[in-house]
Structure formats: C-alpha cells, structure tokens
Amino acid sequence: MTQQPVNVYEVDGMTPVKVAAPQTLSDLSDVLRGCSADRLAAIPWGGGSRMQLGNLPRRYDVAIDVTGLNRIVEYQPADLTVIVQAGVSISALQAALAEKRQRLAFDPPYARTATVGGSLASNAVGPLRSTFGGVRDLVIGMKVVQGTGTVTKSGGKVVKNVSGYDLMRPHIGAIGTLGVIVETAFKLVPMPHASAAVAGGFDSLESARSACVALLRAPFQPERFICATGDIAGRIGAALGEPPGSSRFVVLAQLAAGEKAVARMTRTSLDTLKKYGPAWSNSMDGPADPLWGCLDPALDSPPALSMRATMKPVPAFEFLDSLATKDDPARGGSVLHVGFGTVLSHWSHPEDAPPGSLTERARAVVEQARAQARPHGVTVVVERCSVALKKEIDVWGEPQAAGIMRNMKKQYDPGDVLSPGRFVAGI
C-alpha cells in the first residue's frame, strides 16, 4: 500500500496519522481489521469532493484512500448491468458505458471528481432523479467491508434478485460510518436517440411555479427538470446568451426521446413557457451539457455553505423563494429539482467581508432555512460549511429515530472504527 501525504486528507481541520491506499478488496479488509485491533479511527476517502458532509469527527487516525480500487469488474451490455469498484469516477464510468450507447442514470454534483463510492456514501442527488429515481433505486448489488474487516455482500448482478432484506440501503448516505463500500452493481439505461433543453427566465415566483406546473401536466415528462435562482440562474441564462440579471428564476427542462418526438416536445414546451410571461425563453439541441454544467456548485470555486432539503411541491417553491430573497450580500444560488422536491442551496462569502462575520452570517442563513422548513416536517441538512459553524450546529438538523441509528452503528461497526461522530445522532 502506498503512503500519501497526510495533509491531503484533512477533514474539518483534522489530519490523519497515516494513509492507507488499498489496491484490492483483501488489502482493504486487512486495513480495517488492523484499525479495529489497534482501536484506530478511519475515514474512507474517494474523490474528496463531498468530504465536508458530516459533523466534526471525534477521532481521525487513518485515511483510507479507495481510489486505487478503480476497476470496472464486469459489464454486461445485453443485460444493462455493470459492476464497478468504489474508486471509479462517475465520469470515467459514463465514458465507458457511452461506447455501447448506455449510461448510469445518475448525474451527481462535483461530476469532475465524484467517485462511485463517495457518491453512494453521501447519497448525492442529480437532476436525472426526476425520471429514474435516486441512486438507491439504481443499485442491485453491493460489497461492503465493515469496521472489523469482515466483507459482506447483498443483492446480486441481475436486475431481478431474490426478495428479502435490503442490506444495501443503510450504507447509501451513511458517509462510511457503517462500512466502506467497495463494489457496486448497477442497472443501466440506454442513451436517448435525441435530446434538447428548453429554458425560460421569470421575474416572479408565481410565474415560474405556474410554468413548472404546466410542464408537469404536459403529455410527456422532462428527463431533468429544475428551477434555479441566484448565480446558478444567471449562469444558465448566460450560457443561452441572455443578458445578466434578466430574471430572478430560471426554469430548465431536458427532453429526451426520438428525434421527431423531441422536436415536437421542444415546441410544446416553449409555447407553454411563453404563456406565463417569461422575460425570455430559449432552447438548446442535444444533451445541453453547458446548461446542466451550470448546476455544478464548484464551477467557479467550492461554496462556503451548501444545504439540502426535500419537501412537497408547494412548500418547495416557497422555500426556494425564501432563499432567493434572503437579505444577504453573500453570492450564491439555489436549485429546486421540480420532479422530486429537493432544494440544493449554495453560498460563497464576499471577499471583503470581515472574517469574524462569516460564521455569524452562515449561521443566520441556516437558521432561517430551518425555520422555514420546520413547519413542513422537513430537515435541512448542511452539506458544506466551515469548521467554526460545525462547532455550533448539528449539520444533520433534528434527526429522527436517533436510537435506531445508534443501534445500527453498534451492529455494523461495534468498535466505532469508521468515521466516528460524523453521521446522524453523532454515530
């Protein structure tokens, strides 16, 4: 195993004593078995793009870099299935699948660096969830190494598996606190024959919401469907040649089908948007990567604060509006995934802000967001923030079923080896 510089693997201001870089499943099992025997705390590390998710670690002795586990183990194009190791990047996997005109229906943020393992461990969300469901719905099998070094396997490599307990789901979104995902089997979908994107800029929440509802009621379903505000809305408009500041809200939908069907859906969608008085409307043929790339929160630089919440459609639009009208000079933007109600929000502090005010400003944004979401029974998760703010808040909000989560931790990781303190209820 290769030793890497420990400062590369800093998590919330803490650096490990050493780094392990397993190249095989056996290597990883040996590393965790040794950590368990020596009572060392280990944190798995993939592409590093979402390592800020989670509370402050209680301990951090060993960084486990899984990027050496980067093989496509088995690919069956005829069965629309693939098995990959955790260190494979999402972009590399999609490029390999595209050679057979297939894809994993998953487009997480930080796409340039995101790995399979890290995206699963953080339960990353992308626009394709509107049509294909979350990443949990795409997984059909998984191998995980527990804190004791024991390898467990669930599911299989075919879409139709024997029914029973789904032992894969607890690991998706658990940020490596219950086990290290080492290998995953996915079901795939064909690439569409044709695609196009339509967009419209609106000055009022009412107009943007009405346009979105009308598109949802159309006789076809957009493959991706978002409503954006702030800098993200501005970037989308700029990519389409629209003047800066021309609208507060941007509605963006991706259409996919055969060529004639896409042409017809594009015309219908543009006509629908125009009924609600947009400041502008436009379209782009093809996958429209320049538009969807505008959603990447690290397009310019990583944001100082990121939050996520999921709620029903009406409160989701109200929540988006409350974030868009926040009286705060910090730059940022928010995206509502219209098809499933998840709102992702990002802020970047102004360069001229006094250093002592940044934590106070970020805390105010989080408190306002949680106050807005609380009446709807929704938890706002802080996905990225400063160490100073993490010392003052629980990034997971007000977790439900904390006792159940602690019992799961005791069962899956009795030695408290994996990412102690980072997950829900401090496990």
Buried (B, 14 or more C-beta within 10 A) or exposed (E): BEEBEBEEBBBBEBBBEBBBBBBBBEBBBBBBBBBBEEEBBBBBBBBBBBBBBBBBBEBBBBBBBBBBBBBBBEBEBEEBBBBBBBBBBBBBBBEBBEEBEBBBBBBBBBBBBBBBBBBBBBBBBBBBBBBBEBBBEBBBBBBBBBBBBBBBEBBBBEEEBEEEEEBBBBBBBBBBBBBBBBBBBBBBBEBBEBBBBBBBBBBBBBBBBBBBBBBBEBEBBBBBBBBBBBBBBBBBBBBBEBEEEBBBBBBBBBBBBEEEBBBBBBEBBBEBBEEBBBBBBBBBEEBBEBBBBBBBBBBEEBBBBBBBBBBEBEBBBBBBBBBBEBEBEBBBBBBBBBBBBBBBBBBBBEEEEEEEEBBEBBBEBBEBBBEBBEEBEBBBBBBBBBEBBBEEBBBBBEBEEBEEBBEBBEEBBEBBBBBBBBBBBBB
